[in-house]
Amino acid sequence: MVIDDAYSLYEADVSGSRSKNRFSYEIYWGIDRFLRELMNSDDFTMVFDYVCDVEIHHRDRLEFFQVKSKKDAGSYTVRALTKKEPLKQHSIIGTLYKLRHTEIENNMPKSKLAIVSNLHLGVPDNLRIPNSELTLETIEEKNRSIFLSTISAEFPDEEIDLSDVFFINSDLGISTVRETMVGRVESFFVQLYSEYPVKPGALLTLLIQEALEKANYEFPVNSRIEAVKKKGFTSERFKLILGRYAEQSVSIMEQCKKYIQEAENNLGKRLKYMTVLPDVISRLKMDFHWQELEGKIRDDIFEQSDKLESAQIFELVRQYIVISSVTFPLEFSLEEIELLCLIVMIKVEESL
């Protein structure tokens, strides 16, 4: 059975789209998964809120992700996944398994099915590795039996198949999801274009708005092709947005040069800054210790911001260095410290 024909047999979840009129965890997770998927494939579509919260459509296979976020600390319990709430037709695991039930009934190819949560699954054999995919078919007998008996009660007279059914523990925290995703979008952009994006937060917002537009499409669709068109975010469209943003962006290098020219009239000192600048940018991209130092400077700038007087940005950098609580390595020259702090301050302003 071809994938287009198979997809039309799944039942749409019509309740999802109307609840996504916000920057929800599901959308952020979808963008994060999109970035990861692009590392392996450049030809897929992510569909939001049609058959499942997040879907990935490849040419020859489908993947479905049911996203469940919780603010509570701790773990997601087997009981929470198997308990059927009043007025609900299915438990959480049963809602996901309904897709496999459809596949079995119609002799369709098996898709990948996964429950995604910011909390790990509280079973003994879960290693709690961030973003790891725990196969429910291989967990210990006691908990596997609970899943099997729950699904059997909801889908009687069916041989239950838990192959390719996973629990994914996302490393996106509820309270820090936007900040984390700004950093990941920036990192992905640097890998793609070898330069930092101007206002990575604004770029993330563009991607989120595109995903929300797809998620909020509420009208019926009659085929997979139409679902992909109306509710799908294609890898081609994703890269087009990044490409246009790159064309409109002024690189960190160019911004730094502009601020150096504005702040330093002495030609010799200006040339010294220009000579050091490429190495500072390169070290920030490649060196973990420089990146760690960047994070400390960023946090400290926020703490010290009330003490900084209004001035041109390079002057703010010089003010900041005097009061900074960050310990800079002894081997750093003054120019390296100033340029490093300049880059961090540019990023801080652009993230606001």
Residue pairs with C-beta under 8 A, 6 or more apart in sequence:
1 106
1 107
1 108
1 109
3 57
3 59
3 60
3 61
3 62
3 109
3 224
4 223
4 224
4 225
6 62
6 103
6 106
6 108
6 109
7 51
7 57
7 62
7 223
7 224
7 227
8 222
8 223
8 224
9 102
9 106
9 108
10 51
10 99
10 102
11 51
11 98
11 102
12 50
12 51
12 220
12 221
13 49
13 50
13 51
13 52
14 218
16 49
16 50
16 53
16 215
17 49
17 215
17 216
17 217
17 218
18 218
20 26
20 27
20 48
20 49
20 212
20 215
20 216
21 212
21 216
23 178
23 208
23 212
25 67
25 69
25 118
25 172
25 174
25 177
26 48
26 49
26 53
26 54
26 67
26 69
26 215
27 48
27 208
27 211
27 212
27 215
28 172
28 177
28 178
28 181
28 208
29 54
29 65
29 67
29 116
29 170
29 172
30 46
30 48
30 53
30 54
30 67
30 211
30 233
31 181
31 185
31 204
31 207
31 208
31 211
32 170
32 172
32 181
32 184
33 46
33 54
33 56
33 65
34 46
34 207
34 233
34 235
34 238
35 184
35 185
35 188
36 131
37 44
37 46
37 56
37 235
38 188
38 235
38 238
38 239
41 58
41 235
42 235
42 239
43 58
43 59
43 235
43 236
44 56
44 57
44 58
44 234
44 235
45 56
45 57
45 228
45 232
45 233
45 234
45 235
46 54
46 55
46 56
46 57
46 211
46 232
46 233
46 234
47 54
47 55
47 56
47 57
47 214
47 227
47 228
47 231
47 232
47 233
48 54
48 55
48 211
48 214
48 215
48 231
48 233
49 215
49 231
50 221
50 227
50 231
51 64
51 99
52 64
52 65
52 66
52 96
52 99
53 65
53 66
53 67
53 116
54 64
54 65
54 67
54 116
55 62
55 63
55 64
55 65
56 62
56 63
56 65
57 224
57 228
57 232
61 109
61 111
61 112
62 111
62 112
63 111
63 112
63 113
63 114
64 96
64 99
64 111
64 112
64 113
64 114
65 114
65 115
65 116
65 168
66 92
66 95
66 96
66 113
66 114
66 115
66 116
67 116
67 117
68 76
68 92
68 115
68 116
68 117
69 117
69 118
69 174
70 76
70 117
70 118
70 119
70 174
71 174
71 175
72 119
74 119
74 122
75 119
75 120
75 121
75 122
76 117
76 119
76 120
76 121
76 122
76 167
77 122
78 121
78 122
78 123
78 143
78 146
78 147
79 146
80 92
81 91
81 92
81 93
81 115
81 121
81 147
82 91
82 92
82 93
82 146
82 147
82 150
83 91
83 92
84 90
84 91
84 94
84 150
84 154
85 91
90 97
90 98
90 154
91 150
91 154
92 115
93 115
93 147
93 150
93 151
94 150
94 151
94 154
94 155
96 113
96 114
96 115
96 165
97 113
97 151
97 154
97 155
97 160
97 165
98 155
99 111
99 113
100 110
100 111
100 113
100 161
100 165
101 155
101 158
102 108
103 109
103 110
103 111
104 158
104 159
104 161
110 161
110 163
110 164
111 164
112 164
112 166
113 164
113 165
113 166
114 133
114 165
114 166
114 167
114 168
115 166
115 167
115 168
116 168
116 170
117 167
117 168
117 169
117 170
118 169
118 170
118 172
118 173
118 174
119 169
120 126
120 128
120 169
121 134
121 167
121 169
123 134
123 139
123 140
123 143
124 140
125 134
125 138
125 139
125 140
126 134
126 139
126 167
126 169
128 169
129 169
130 169
130 170
130 171
131 168
131 169
131 170
131 171
132 168
132 169
133 166
133 167
133 168
134 166
134 167
134 168
134 169
135 162
135 164
135 165
135 166
136 144
136 147
136 162
136 165
136 166
136 167
137 144
137 162
137 163
137 165
144 162
147 162
148 160
148 162
151 160
152 158
152 160
171 180
172 180
172 181
173 180
178 201
178 204
181 204
182 200
182 201
182 204
182 351
183 200
185 197
185 200
185 203
185 204
185 207
186 196
186 197
186 200
186 203
189 195
189 196
189 197
189 200
189 203
189 242
189 245
189 246
190 196
190 197
190 285
192 242
192 246
193 242
193 246
194 285
195 246
195 249
195 251
195 252
195 253
196 251
196 252
196 347
197 203
197 245
197 246
197 249
198 248
198 249
198 250
198 251
198 255
198 350
199 350
199 351
200 347
200 350
200 351
201 350
201 351
201 352
202 350
203 242
203 245
206 241
206 245
207 238
207 241
210 233
210 237
210 241
211 233
214 230
214 231
214 232
214 233
215 231
217 230
217 231
219 230
221 227
221 230
221 231
228 234
252 281
252 343
252 346
252 347
253 277
253 278
253 281
255 346
256 277
256 281
256 339
256 342
256 343
256 346
257 274
257 277
259 312
259 313
259 314
259 342
259 346
260 270
260 273
260 274
260 277
260 314
261 270
262 312
262 314
263 312
263 314
263 315
264 270
264 273
264 314
272 335
273 335
273 338
273 339
276 333
276 335
276 336
276 339
277 339
280 336
280 339
280 340
280 343
281 343
283 290
284 290
284 291
284 294
284 340
284 343
290 340
293 326
293 328
293 329
293 340
294 340
294 343
294 344
296 326
297 324
297 326
297 340
297 341
297 344
298 344
298 347
298 348
300 324
300 325
300 326
301 320
301 341
301 344
301 345
301 348
302 348
303 325
304 320
304 323
304 324
304 325
307 319
307 323
308 316
308 319
308 320
309 316
309 319
311 319
313 342
313 345
313 346
313 349
314 338
314 342
316 345
317 338
317 341
317 342
317 345
318 338
320 341
320 345
321 337
321 338
321 341
324 341
328 337
332 340
